[in-house]
């Protein structure tokens, strides 16, 4: 039996969704717009991304306070967390 020389750590597994995420192929400015700017285009891209759920889970777990993560804005994530208490 071959020896696995690369053992995935918890962090590797937790972040593996980033390898195929559509946001990795786009400018970060798209997902971190200036205050008052539209998040519509970023959310549209998130909706088509297969990593959306993992991204949102990551953002909620790590209390990401800025940007669009998993298709939700800062306020939407805040409201989601508040509603789950």
N, C-alpha and C positions, 0 to 999 in steps of 0.2 A: 504494500500500500504506500503511495507517495506521501511524503511529509508536506503538510501545508506550511509554507514559509511565511504566509501572510495571514495572520489571525485577525479577523475583524473585531475591533473594540466596540464598546457601546456607542462611542462617539461616531465611529465610522458608519455604523448601522443607522444611527440617528440622522446623519447628514447625507446618506446615500441618495436621497431624492434630489439633491442639488445637482448631481451629475447630469440628469436629463431634464432639469427644470428649464422652462422656456425663459425665465428671467435671467438665466446664466448667459443667454444669447442676446441680451438686450442691455442697454445702458442702465446703470443703477438709478440714474436721475428719473427714469420713467416710473420707478416704484417709490421714490422719495421726492415727490413734487413739492414745490414751494407752498407754504401755507396759503390756502384759498384756491389753489389750482385744482383742476379736475383730476380725479383718479380713474375716470371711466376707461381709458385705454389700458391702464395697468390691470384693472379688474377684468377686462375683456380677455387679455392674455392669460391671466390666472385661470379663468373659466375653461380655457382650452388645455391647460397643463395637467398632466397625469400626476404630478407631485403636489397638487393643490392641498389635499387633505393633510399630508405629512408636513407641508410648509406651515399650514395654519396651526397644527398641533405643536410644532416647534416654536412658533411665535407665542402661543399661549403659555407653553411650558416655561419659556425663557423670558417672559414678560417683555417682549419686543414692543417698544412704545412708539416707534416711528415707522412710517412707510406702510405700503400695502403688502400684506403677507397672507397667503392663502386666499386671496380675493377679497380680503376685508381691510378697511382703513383702520387707523388708530382708534377712532371713536367706535366703530363697529365691533372691534375686538374687545374694547373696554366694556361695551354694553353686553356682549356675549358672556364675558367673565362675570360681570355683575349679576346677570340673570341666572347663572348656574350656581350661585351660592345659596 
